[in-house]
Amino acid sequence: MNSQPKRKPNAREIAARLRDEIAAGTFGPGDRLPGGRAYAKKLGVSLMTVQNAYAQLQEDGLVEGVSGSGTYVRDPAAGEPRPRDSARRLNELQAEVERVSTELAGLVERVQQLERAVGPSA
């Protein structure tokens, strides 16, 4: 039996999960995201955490809040990318940033190894 409590997701992780669901078509244009209070309770997080996740999605241009009604997946105007396509591109961009960061960390390590091999500079 696992005695460690399950870690609660943060706003960034919740936004990523919803972005994945939008990319997969679980939520399409015009669909309402789960109500903040109920979703927070389901995830075991504060309402503020869910609101912050929704704010991130809104900044990404994937959703829009309707005061007193909820948060909805945007229905793009003609010529705009669909939220599903935007979410996929954002996921691809995040993966590329992670790849580049890993590669950069490897290069930093190689430079440090070379500096140690060469010794102190004159």
Buried (B, 14 or more C-beta within 10 A) or exposed (E): EEEEEEEEBEBEBBBBEBBBBBBEEEBEEEBEBBBBEEBBEEBEBBBEBBBBBBBBBBEBBBBEBEEEEBBBBBEBEEEEEBBBEBBBEBBEEEEEEEEEEEEEEEEEEEEEEEEEEEEEEE
